[in-house]
């Protein structure tokens, strides 16, 4: 039974990751692409961690999966923010809000 659960969790993770990849390809702007890329670091990653925990339980492999998932979840936003700020600086010359963006 646990093999079926692992297969389902990994299948869902792959399907969601493929949807994120399609979103990256289909997106028009750099910031939209970053949005879809960041989605791939959330739910699919947790599904992979869940699959490892179903298979390995809370053993050495399970704890390594938890740590890897936590690092991905907490450090990816830092990388995403740095990338978005660099892209905004390249596109607009500065990271501060444009006059038309200040009213939002």
Biopython code that builds the backbone (N, CA, C, O; Angstrom):
import numpy as np
from Bio.PDB.StructureBuilder import StructureBuilder

atoms = [
    (1, "UNK", "N", (0.826, -1.203, 0.000)),
    (1, "UNK", "CA", (0.000, 0.000, 0.000)),
    (1, "UNK", "C", (0.866, 1.262, 0.000)),
    (1, "UNK", "O", (0.520, 2.260, -0.633)),
    (2, "UNK", "N", (1.999, 1.210, 0.718)),
    (2, "UNK", "CA", (2.829, 2.410, 0.777)),
    (2, "UNK", "C", (3.465, 2.716, -0.576)),
    (2, "UNK", "O", (3.720, 3.878, -0.893)),
    (3, "UNK", "N", (3.727, 1.661, -1.388)),
    (3, "UNK", "CA", (4.275, 1.906, -2.721)),
    (3, "UNK", "C", (3.276, 2.668, -3.589)),
    (3, "UNK", "O", (3.670, 3.516, -4.389)),
    (4, "UNK", "N", (2.007, 2.374, -3.436)),
    (4, "UNK", "CA", (0.976, 3.087, -4.201)),
    (4, "UNK", "C", (0.921, 4.547, -3.761)),
    (4, "UNK", "O", (0.812, 5.447, -4.593)),
    (5, "UNK", "N", (0.995, 4.776, -2.469)),
    (5, "UNK", "CA", (0.971, 6.158, -1.955)),
    (5, "UNK", "C", (2.188, 6.938, -2.448)),
    (5, "UNK", "O", (2.070, 8.104, -2.826)),
    (6, "UNK", "N", (3.351, 6.297, -2.445)),
    (6, "UNK", "CA", (4.570, 6.953, -2.940)),
    (6, "UNK", "C", (4.424, 7.284, -4.412)),
    (6, "UNK", "O", (4.773, 8.382, -4.846)),
    (7, "UNK", "N", (3.904, 6.323, -5.188)),
    (7, "UNK", "CA", (3.714, 6.566, -6.623)),
    (7, "UNK", "C", (2.740, 7.703, -6.883)),
    (7, "UNK", "O", (2.963, 8.521, -7.774)),
    (8, "UNK", "N", (1.670, 7.760, -6.118)),
    (8, "UNK", "CA", (0.681, 8.838, -6.287)),
    (8, "UNK", "C", (1.293, 10.182, -5.922)),
    (8, "UNK", "O", (1.128, 11.156, -6.657)),
    (9, "UNK", "N", (1.995, 10.248, -4.804)),
    (9, "UNK", "CA", (2.617, 11.508, -4.389)),
    (9, "UNK", "C", (3.649, 11.983, -5.410)),
    (9, "UNK", "O", (3.681, 13.165, -5.754)),
    (10, "UNK", "N", (4.485, 11.078, -5.890)),
    (10, "UNK", "CA", (5.490, 11.464, -6.881)),
    (10, "UNK", "C", (4.859, 11.823, -8.213)),
    (10, "UNK", "O", (5.333, 12.732, -8.896)),
    (11, "UNK", "N", (3.793, 11.121, -8.597)),
    (11, "UNK", "CA", (3.075, 11.468, -9.826)),
    (11, "UNK", "C", (2.470, 12.858, -9.754)),
    (11, "UNK", "O", (2.546, 13.626, -10.713)),
    (12, "UNK", "N", (1.869, 13.180, -8.614)),
    (12, "UNK", "CA", (1.319, 14.534, -8.426)),
    (12, "UNK", "C", (2.420, 15.589, -8.447)),
    (12, "UNK", "O", (2.244, 16.664, -9.020)),
    (13, "UNK", "N", (3.554, 15.281, -7.821)),
    (13, "UNK", "CA", (4.672, 16.230, -7.803)),
    (13, "UNK", "C", (5.178, 16.491, -9.215)),
    (13, "UNK", "O", (5.445, 17.637, -9.578)),
    (14, "UNK", "N", (5.311, 15.447, -10.003)),
    (14, "UNK", "CA", (5.782, 15.606, -11.381)),
    (14, "UNK", "C", (4.762, 16.388, -12.205)),
    (14, "UNK", "O", (5.139, 17.265, -12.983)),
    (15, "UNK", "N", (3.483, 16.083, -12.044)),
    (15, "UNK", "CA", (2.438, 16.796, -12.797)),
    (15, "UNK", "C", (2.432, 18.282, -12.449)),
    (15, "UNK", "O", (2.333, 19.128, -13.338)),
    (16, "UNK", "N", (2.537, 18.596, -11.177)),
    (16, "UNK", "CA", (2.543, 20.009, -10.776)),
    (16, "UNK", "C", (3.808, 20.720, -11.244)),
    (16, "UNK", "O", (3.767, 21.889, -11.628)),
    (17, "UNK", "N", (4.929, 20.007, -11.208)),
    (17, "UNK", "CA", (6.178, 20.610, -11.684)),
    (17, "UNK", "C", (6.117, 20.854, -13.189)),
    (17, "UNK", "O", (6.619, 21.871, -13.669)),
    (18, "UNK", "N", (5.515, 19.943, -13.932)),
    (18, "UNK", "CA", (5.333, 20.149, -15.367)),
    (18, "UNK", "C", (4.415, 21.342, -15.644)),
    (18, "UNK", "O", (4.649, 22.108, -16.578)),
    (19, "UNK", "N", (3.379, 21.492, -14.833)),
    (19, "UNK", "CA", (2.491, 22.656, -14.994)),
    (19, "UNK", "C", (3.261, 23.953, -14.750)),
    (19, "UNK", "O", (3.047, 24.944, -15.447)),
    (20, "UNK", "N", (4.147, 23.946, -13.773)),
    (20, "UNK", "CA", (4.973, 25.136, -13.512)),
    (20, "UNK", "C", (5.918, 25.404, -14.675)),
    (20, "UNK", "O", (6.129, 26.556, -15.054)),
    (21, "UNK", "N", (6.485, 24.348, -15.239)),
    (21, "UNK", "CA", (7.386, 24.514, -16.389)),
    (21, "UNK", "C", (6.634, 25.056, -17.594)),
    (21, "UNK", "O", (7.151, 25.912, -18.312)),
    (22, "UNK", "N", (5.432, 24.574, -17.822)),
    (22, "UNK", "CA", (4.616, 25.105, -18.919)),
    (22, "UNK", "C", (4.302, 26.568, -18.669)),
    (22, "UNK", "O", (4.305, 27.369, -19.604)),
    (23, "UNK", "N", (4.030, 26.930, -17.423)),
    (23, "UNK", "CA", (3.788, 28.330, -17.086)),
    (23, "UNK", "C", (4.995, 29.200, -17.341)),
    (23, "UNK", "O", (4.855, 30.329, -17.809)),
    (24, "UNK", "N", (6.179, 28.696, -17.043)),
    (24, "UNK", "CA", (7.408, 29.457, -17.299)),
    (24, "UNK", "C", (7.580, 29.689, -18.797)),
    (24, "UNK", "O", (7.944, 30.785, -19.221)),
    (25, "UNK", "N", (7.320, 28.662, -19.590)),
    (25, "UNK", "CA", (7.470, 28.790, -21.038)),
    (25, "UNK", "C", (6.411, 29.724, -21.622)),
    (25, "UNK", "O", (6.702, 30.496, -22.536)),
    (26, "UNK", "N", (5.186, 29.659, -21.102)),
    (26, "UNK", "CA", (4.087, 30.428, -21.666)),
    (26, "UNK", "C", (4.040, 31.875, -21.161)),
    (26, "UNK", "O", (3.394, 32.717, -21.785)),
    (27, "UNK", "N", (4.698, 32.175, -20.066)),
    (27, "UNK", "CA", (4.628, 33.523, -19.484)),
    (27, "UNK", "C", (5.298, 34.540, -20.388)),
    (27, "UNK", "O", (6.249, 34.227, -21.103)),
    (28, "UNK", "N", (4.787, 35.761, -20.345)),
    (28, "UNK", "CA", (5.283, 36.813, -21.231)),
    (28, "UNK", "C", (6.456, 37.581, -20.661)),
    (28, "UNK", "O", (7.410, 37.873, -21.382)),
    (29, "UNK", "N", (6.404, 37.912, -19.392)),
    (29, "UNK", "CA", (7.442, 38.772, -18.821)),
    (29, "UNK", "C", (8.346, 37.976, -17.878)),
    (29, "UNK", "O", (8.026, 36.864, -17.458)),
    (30, "UNK", "N", (9.461, 38.577, -17.573)),
    (30, "UNK", "CA", (10.413, 37.955, -16.654)),
    (30, "UNK", "C", (9.783, 37.722, -15.290)),
    (30, "UNK", "O", (10.004, 36.684, -14.666)),
    (31, "UNK", "N", (9.004, 38.684, -14.832)),
    (31, "UNK", "CA", (8.416, 38.578, -13.494)),
    (31, "UNK", "C", (7.327, 37.515, -13.446)),
    (31, "UNK", "O", (7.159, 36.849, -12.425)),
    (32, "UNK", "N", (6.578, 37.347, -14.552)),
    (32, "UNK", "CA", (5.617, 36.249, -14.616)),
    (32, "UNK", "C", (6.336, 34.907, -14.603)),
    (32, "UNK", "O", (5.876, 33.958, -13.968)),
    (33, "UNK", "N", (7.452, 34.828, -15.296)),
    (33, "UNK", "CA", (8.230, 33.586, -15.309)),
    (33, "UNK", "C", (8.761, 33.254, -13.913)),
    (33, "UNK", "O", (8.758, 32.096, -13.497)),
    (34, "UNK", "N", (9.209, 34.271, -13.206)),
    (34, "UNK", "CA", (9.670, 34.053, -11.834)),
    (34, "UNK", "C", (8.533, 33.555, -10.947)),
    (34, "UNK", "O", (8.737, 32.718, -10.068)),
    (35, "UNK", "N", (7.345, 34.076, -11.186)),
    (35, "UNK", "CA", (6.179, 33.651, -10.405)),
    (35, "UNK", "C", (5.927, 32.160, -10.594)),
    (35, "UNK", "O", (5.735, 31.437, -9.616)),
    (36, "UNK", "N", (5.926, 31.695, -11.836)),
    (36, "UNK", "CA", (5.690, 30.274, -12.095)),
    (36, "UNK", "C", (6.856, 29.414, -11.611)),
    (36, "UNK", "O", (6.647, 28.298, -11.135)),
    (37, "UNK", "N", (8.062, 29.919, -11.729)),
    (37, "UNK", "CA", (9.213, 29.161, -11.245)),
    (37, "UNK", "C", (9.159, 28.986, -9.733)),
    (37, "UNK", "O", (9.534, 27.937, -9.209)),
    (38, "UNK", "N", (8.694, 30.011, -9.042)),
    (38, "UNK", "CA", (8.621, 29.910, -7.583)),
    (38, "UNK", "C", (7.551, 28.926, -7.134)),
    (38, "UNK", "O", (7.672, 28.322, -6.068)),
    (39, "UNK", "N", (6.510, 28.760, -7.932)),
    (39, "UNK", "CA", (5.467, 27.790, -7.570)),
    (39, "UNK", "C", (6.017, 26.368, -7.555)),
    (39, "UNK", "O", (5.530, 25.515, -6.812)),
    (40, "UNK", "N", (7.025, 26.120, -8.371)),
    (40, "UNK", "CA", (7.622, 24.790, -8.408)),
    (40, "UNK", "C", (8.414, 24.432, -7.173)),
    (40, "UNK", "O", (8.757, 23.266, -6.973)),
    (41, "UNK", "N", (8.711, 25.410, -6.343)),
    (41, "UNK", "CA", (9.490, 25.156, -5.129)),
    (41, "UNK", "C", (8.605, 24.983, -3.902)),
    (41, "UNK", "O", (9.117, 24.874, -2.788)),
    (42, "UNK", "N", (7.301, 24.955, -4.081)),
    (42, "UNK", "CA", (6.425, 24.846, -2.919)),
    (42, "UNK", "C", (5.745, 23.486, -2.862)),
    (42, "UNK", "O", (6.294, 22.554, -2.275)),
    (43, "UNK", "N", (4.581, 23.351, -3.449)),
    (43, "UNK", "CA", (3.791, 22.124, -3.320)),
    (43, "UNK", "C", (4.505, 20.898, -3.891)),
    (43, "UNK", "O", (4.540, 19.867, -3.219)),
    (44, "UNK", "N", (5.083, 20.958, -5.111)),
    (44, "UNK", "CA", (5.772, 19.744, -5.591)),
    (44, "UNK", "C", (6.904, 19.292, -4.669)),
    (44, "UNK", "O", (7.102, 18.092, -4.478)),
    (45, "UNK", "N", (7.633, 20.220, -4.108)),
    (45, "UNK", "CA", (8.715, 19.846, -3.203)),
    (45, "UNK", "C", (8.168, 19.168, -1.949)),
    (45, "UNK", "O", (8.746, 18.193, -1.469)),
    (46, "UNK", "N", (7.057, 19.678, -1.418)),
    (46, "UNK", "CA", (6.472, 19.048, -0.241)),
    (46, "UNK", "C", (5.912, 17.663, -0.569)),
    (46, "UNK", "O", (5.937, 16.770, 0.277)),
    (47, "UNK", "N", (5.410, 17.481, -1.788)),
    (47, "UNK", "CA", (4.929, 16.157, -2.177)),
    (47, "UNK", "C", (6.081, 15.157, -2.271)),
    (47, "UNK", "O", (5.918, 13.994, -1.900)),
    (48, "UNK", "N", (7.225, 15.589, -2.755)),
    (48, "UNK", "CA", (8.394, 14.706, -2.802)),
    (48, "UNK", "C", (8.846, 14.358, -1.383)),
    (48, "UNK", "O", (9.161, 13.202, -1.102)),
    (49, "UNK", "N", (8.879, 15.340, -0.497)),
    (49, "UNK", "CA", (9.240, 15.077, 0.904)),
    (49, "UNK", "C", (8.241, 14.104, 1.530)),
    (49, "UNK", "O", (8.631, 13.190, 2.257)),
    (50, "UNK", "N", (6.952, 14.303, 1.244)),
    (50, "UNK", "CA", (5.942, 13.387, 1.782)),
    (50, "UNK", "C", (6.149, 11.972, 1.252)),
    (50, "UNK", "O", (5.986, 11.004, 1.996)),
    (51, "UNK", "N", (6.507, 11.841, -0.029)),
    (51, "UNK", "CA", (6.754, 10.517, -0.596)),
    (51, "UNK", "C", (7.951, 9.852, 0.076)),
    (51, "UNK", "O", (7.913, 8.655, 0.361)),
    (52, "UNK", "N", (8.995, 10.603, 0.328)),
    (52, "UNK", "CA", (10.164, 10.046, 1.013)),
    (52, "UNK", "C", (9.789, 9.632, 2.435)),
    (52, "UNK", "O", (10.230, 8.586, 2.910)),
    (53, "UNK", "N", (8.988, 10.434, 3.109)),
    (53, "UNK", "CA", (8.585, 10.089, 4.477)),
    (53, "UNK", "C", (7.684, 8.861, 4.511)),
    (53, "UNK", "O", (7.755, 8.066, 5.448)),
    (54, "UNK", "N", (6.838, 8.701, 3.498)),
    (54, "UNK", "CA", (6.008, 7.493, 3.443)),
    (54, "UNK", "C", (6.893, 6.266, 3.263)),
    (54, "UNK", "O", (6.639, 5.218, 3.858)),
    (55, "UNK", "N", (7.922, 6.396, 2.450)),
    (55, "UNK", "CA", (8.804, 5.256, 2.175)),
    (55, "UNK", "C", (9.795, 5.030, 3.314)),
    (55, "UNK", "O", (9.963, 3.896, 3.762)),
    (56, "UNK", "N", (10.448, 6.079, 3.785)),
    (56, "UNK", "CA", (11.542, 5.944, 4.748)),
    (56, "UNK", "C", (11.131, 6.179, 6.198)),
    (56, "UNK", "O", (11.893, 5.856, 7.109)),
    (57, "UNK", "N", (9.978, 6.716, 6.422)),
    (57, "UNK", "CA", (9.511, 7.132, 7.752)),
    (57, "UNK", "C", (10.466, 8.190, 8.305)),
    (57, "UNK", "O", (11.178, 8.835, 7.535)),
    (58, "UNK", "N", (10.491, 8.373, 9.597)),
    (58, "UNK", "CA", (11.367, 9.398, 10.177)),
    (58, "UNK", "C", (12.693, 8.728, 10.553)),
    (58, "UNK", "O", (13.038, 8.577, 11.725)),
    (59, "UNK", "N", (13.407, 8.342, 9.517)),
    (59, "UNK", "CA", (14.728, 7.759, 9.690)),
    (59, "UNK", "C", (15.746, 8.773, 9.176)),
    (59, "UNK", "O", (15.434, 9.952, 9.008)),
    (60, "UNK", "N", (16.943, 8.309, 8.933)),
    (60, "UNK", "CA", (17.973, 9.210, 8.421)),
    (60, "UNK", "C", (17.567, 9.801, 7.074)),
    (60, "UNK", "O", (17.711, 11.003, 6.852)),
    (61, "UNK", "N", (17.057, 8.954, 6.174)),
    (61, "UNK", "CA", (16.622, 9.443, 4.864)),
    (61, "UNK", "C", (15.439, 10.389, 4.965)),
    (61, "UNK", "O", (15.361, 11.374, 4.231)),
    (62, "UNK", "N", (14.515, 10.093, 5.874)),
    (62, "UNK", "CA", (13.358, 10.965, 6.069)),
    (62, "UNK", "C", (13.748, 12.320, 6.622)),
    (62, "UNK", "O", (13.226, 13.352, 6.200)),
    (63, "UNK", "N", (14.678, 12.307, 7.577)),
    (63, "UNK", "CA", (15.136, 13.581, 8.145)),
    (63, "UNK", "C", (15.908, 14.409, 7.123)),
    (63, "UNK", "O", (15.799, 15.635, 7.107)),
    (64, "UNK", "N", (16.687, 13.744, 6.273)),
    (64, "UNK", "CA", (17.404, 14.471, 5.215)),
    (64, "UNK", "C", (16.425, 15.098, 4.230)),
    (64, "UNK", "O", (16.642, 16.215, 3.759)),
    (65, "UNK", "N", (15.352, 14.384, 3.919)),
    (65, "UNK", "CA", (14.334, 14.933, 3.020)),
    (65, "UNK", "C", (13.639, 16.138, 3.655)),
    (65, "UNK", "O", (13.363, 17.125, 2.974)),
    (66, "UNK", "N", (13.359, 16.059, 4.941)),
    (66, "UNK", "CA", (12.728, 17.187, 5.642)),
    (66, "UNK", "C", (13.639, 18.403, 5.620)),
    (66, "UNK", "O", (13.184, 19.517, 5.360)),
    (67, "UNK", "N", (14.922, 18.196, 5.892)),
    (67, "UNK", "CA", (15.871, 19.312, 5.890)),
    (67, "UNK", "C", (16.004, 19.913, 4.493)),
    (67, "UNK", "O", (16.019, 21.134, 4.335)),
    (68, "UNK", "N", (16.101, 19.046, 3.475)),
    (68, "UNK", "CA", (16.216, 19.549, 2.104)),
    (68, "UNK", "C", (14.971, 20.329, 1.702)),
    (68, "UNK", "O", (15.080, 21.394, 1.093)),
    (69, "UNK", "N", (13.796, 19.817, 2.033)),
    (69, "UNK", "CA", (12.548, 20.527, 1.729)),
    (69, "UNK", "C", (12.449, 21.847, 2.471)),
    (69, "UNK", "O", (11.994, 22.844, 1.911)),
    (70, "UNK", "N", (12.870, 21.860, 3.727)),
    (70, "UNK", "CA", (12.822, 23.099, 4.507)),
    (70, "UNK", "C", (13.795, 24.138, 3.956)),
    (70, "UNK", "O", (13.462, 25.319, 3.863)),
    (71, "UNK", "N", (14.994, 23.694, 3.591)),
    (71, "UNK", "CA", (15.954, 24.633, 3.005)),
    (71, "UNK", "C", (15.426, 25.216, 1.693)),
    (71, "UNK", "O", (15.550, 26.415, 1.444)),
    (72, "UNK", "N", (14.843, 24.368, 0.868)),
    (72, "UNK", "CA", (14.271, 24.845, -0.386)),
    (72, "UNK", "C", (13.143, 25.838, -0.116)),
    (72, "UNK", "O", (13.062, 26.883, -0.762)),
    (73, "UNK", "N", (12.282, 25.513, 0.829)),
    (73, "UNK", "CA", (11.138, 26.371, 1.125)),
    (73, "UNK", "C", (11.557, 27.715, 1.708)),
    (73, "UNK", "O", (10.952, 28.737, 1.385)),
    (74, "UNK", "N", (12.580, 27.736, 2.560)),
    (74, "UNK", "CA", (12.963, 28.976, 3.222)),
    (74, "UNK", "C", (14.017, 29.784, 2.464)),
    (74, "UNK", "O", (14.060, 31.007, 2.597)),
    (75, "UNK", "N", (14.858, 29.134, 1.681)),
    (75, "UNK", "CA", (15.909, 29.869, 0.971)),
    (75, "UNK", "C", (15.516, 30.279, -0.445)),
    (75, "UNK", "O", (16.072, 31.239, -0.980)),
    (76, "UNK", "N", (14.574, 29.575, -1.059)),
    (76, "UNK", "CA", (14.184, 29.943, -2.412)),
    (76, "UNK", "C", (13.587, 31.345, -2.495)),
    (76, "UNK", "O", (13.885, 32.047, -3.462)),
    (77, "UNK", "N", (12.763, 31.802, -1.545)),
    (77, "UNK", "CA", (12.271, 33.179, -1.620)),
    (77, "UNK", "C", (13.385, 34.225, -1.604)),
    (77, "UNK", "O", (13.251, 35.282, -2.220)),
    (78, "UNK", "N", (14.476, 33.938, -0.907)),
    (78, "UNK", "CA", (15.612, 34.869, -0.900)),
    (78, "UNK", "C", (16.213, 34.954, -2.295)),
    (78, "UNK", "O", (16.478, 36.046, -2.798)),
    (79, "UNK", "N", (16.428, 33.797, -2.918)),
    (79, "UNK", "CA", (16.956, 33.762, -4.277)),
    (79, "UNK", "C", (15.997, 34.426, -5.256)),
    (79, "UNK", "O", (16.426, 35.167, -6.141)),
    (80, "UNK", "N", (14.711, 34.166, -5.105)),
    (80, "UNK", "CA", (13.703, 34.759, -5.988)),
    (80, "UNK", "C", (13.678, 36.280, -5.854)),
    (80, "UNK", "O", (13.604, 36.989, -6.858)),
    (81, "UNK", "N", (13.737, 36.779, -4.636)),
    (81, "UNK", "CA", (13.730, 38.223, -4.422)),
    (81, "UNK", "C", (14.972, 38.871, -5.016)),
    (81, "UNK", "O", (14.883, 39.924, -5.646)),
    (82, "UNK", "N", (16.115, 38.256, -4.821)),
    (82, "UNK", "CA", (17.356, 38.802, -5.391)),
    (82, "UNK", "C", (17.295, 38.803, -6.918)),
    (82, "UNK", "O", (17.736, 39.758, -7.558)),
    (83, "UNK", "N", (16.755, 37.748, -7.493)),
    (83, "UNK", "CA", (16.634, 37.669, -8.946)),
    (83, "UNK", "C", (15.660, 38.716, -9.466)),
    (83, "UNK", "O", (15.933, 39.368, -10.474)),
    (84, "UNK", "N", (14.532, 38.884, -8.793)),
    (84, "UNK", "CA", (13.537, 39.876, -9.222)),
    (84, "UNK", "C", (14.092, 41.295, -9.095)),
    (84, "UNK", "O", (13.856, 42.137, -9.961)),
    (85, "UNK", "N", (14.817, 41.553, -8.035)),
    (85, "UNK", "CA", (15.412, 42.892, -7.880)),
    (85, "UNK", "C", (16.451, 43.155, -8.964)),
    (85, "UNK", "O", (16.528, 44.266, -9.490)),
    (86, "UNK", "N", (17.252, 42.145, -9.304)),
    (86, "UNK", "CA", (18.247, 42.315, -10.369)),
    (86, "UNK", "C", (17.561, 42.531, -11.714)),
    (86, "UNK", "O", (17.998, 43.365, -12.507)),
    (87, "UNK", "N", (16.493, 41.788, -11.973)),
    (87, "UNK", "CA", (15.765, 41.961, -13.229)),
    (87, "UNK", "C", (15.110, 43.336, -13.294)),
    (87, "UNK", "O", (15.105, 43.972, -14.348)),
    (88, "UNK", "N", (14.563, 43.793, -12.181)),
    (88, "UNK", "CA", (13.937, 45.124, -12.164)),
    (88, "UNK", "C", (14.992, 46.211, -12.376)),
    (88, "UNK", "O", (14.739, 47.196, -13.070)),
    (89, "UNK", "N", (16.156, 46.037, -11.788)),
    (89, "UNK", "CA", (17.225, 47.013, -11.973)),
    (89, "UNK", "C", (17.675, 47.041, -13.434)),
    (89, "UNK", "O", (17.964, 48.110, -13.971)),
    (90, "UNK", "N", (17.737, 45.882, -14.075)),
    (90, "UNK", "CA", (18.120, 45.829, -15.491)),
    (90, "UNK", "C", (17.032, 46.471, -16.357)),
    (90, "UNK", "O", (17.338, 47.237, -17.271)),
    (91, "UNK", "N", (15.754, 46.157, -16.069)),
    (91, "UNK", "CA", (14.659, 46.660, -16.899)),
    (91, "UNK", "C", (14.392, 48.142, -16.694)),
    (91, "UNK", "O", (14.157, 48.869, -17.660)),
    (92, "UNK", "N", (14.427, 48.604, -15.437)),
    (92, "UNK", "CA", (14.008, 49.968, -15.120)),
    (92, "UNK", "C", (15.118, 50.851, -14.574)),
    (92, "UNK", "O", (14.894, 52.044, -14.371)),
    (93, "UNK", "N", (16.287, 50.319, -14.333)),
    (93, "UNK", "CA", (17.402, 51.106, -13.834)),
    (93, "UNK", "C", (17.396, 51.306, -12.332)),
    (93, "UNK", "O", (18.362, 51.838, -11.784)),
    (94, "UNK", "N", (16.338, 50.897, -11.651)),
    (94, "UNK", "CA", (16.236, 51.069, -10.202)),
    (94, "UNK", "C", (15.202, 50.077, -9.684)),
    (94, "UNK", "O", (14.378, 49.576, -10.449)),
    (95, "UNK", "N", (15.245, 49.797, -8.394)),
    (95, "UNK", "CA", (14.275, 48.868, -7.824)),
    (95, "UNK", "C", (13.096, 49.578, -7.166)),
    (95, "UNK", "O", (12.145, 48.929, -6.730)),
    (96, "UNK", "N", (13.154, 50.900, -7.091)),
    (96, "UNK", "CA", (12.048, 51.626, -6.462)),
    (96, "UNK", "C", (10.838, 51.635, -7.394)),
    (96, "UNK", "O", (10.961, 51.422, -8.601)),
    (97, "UNK", "N", (9.675, 51.885, -6.812)),
    (97, "UNK", "CA", (8.432, 51.856, -7.567)),
    (97, "UNK", "C", (8.367, 53.009, -8.575)),
    (97, "UNK", "O", (8.828, 54.121, -8.316)),
    (98, "UNK", "N", (7.786, 52.702, -9.716)),
    (98, "UNK", "CA", (7.547, 53.723, -10.721)),
    (98, "UNK", "C", (6.381, 54.589, -10.285)),
    (98, "UNK", "O", (5.587, 54.152, -9.452)),
    (99, "UNK", "N", (6.242, 55.817, -10.819)),
    (99, "UNK", "CA", (5.136, 56.689, -10.405)),
    (99, "UNK", "C", (3.766, 56.043, -10.587)),
    (99, "UNK", "O", (2.894, 56.219, -9.736)),
    (100, "UNK", "N", (3.555, 55.305, -11.666)),
    (100, "UNK", "CA", (2.252, 54.675, -11.873)),
    (100, "UNK", "C", (2.019, 53.476, -10.962)),
    (100, "UNK", "O", (0.887, 53.005, -10.844)),
    (101, "UNK", "N", (3.061, 52.978, -10.322)),
    (101, "UNK", "CA", (2.912, 51.838, -9.412)),
    (101, "UNK", "C", (2.668, 52.275, -7.970)),
    (101, "UNK", "O", (2.251, 51.460, -7.147)),
    (102, "UNK", "N", (2.916, 53.525, -7.653)),
    (102, "UNK", "CA", (2.812, 53.959, -6.263)),
    (102, "UNK", "C", (1.388, 54.014, -5.752)),
    (102, "UNK", "O", (1.184, 53.951, -4.540)),
    (103, "UNK", "N", (0.406, 54.126, -6.607)),
    (103, "UNK", "CA", (-0.984, 54.202, -6.176)),
    (103, "UNK", "C", (-1.626, 52.856, -5.930)),
    (103, "UNK", "O", (-2.772, 52.804, -5.484)),
    (104, "UNK", "N", (-0.927, 51.755, -6.206)),
    (104, "UNK", "CA", (-1.525, 50.413, -6.070)),
    (104, "UNK", "C", (-1.587, 49.954, -4.659)),
    (104, "UNK", "O", (-2.062, 48.852, -4.389)),
]
sb = StructureBuilder()
sb.init_structure("model")
sb.init_model(0)
sb.init_chain("A")
sb.init_seg("    ")
for serial, (resi, resn, name, xyz) in enumerate(atoms, 1):
    if name == "N":
        sb.init_residue(resn, " ", resi, " ")
    sb.init_atom(name, np.array(xyz, "f"), 0.0, 1.0, " ", f" {name:<3s}", serial, name[0])
structure = sb.get_structure()
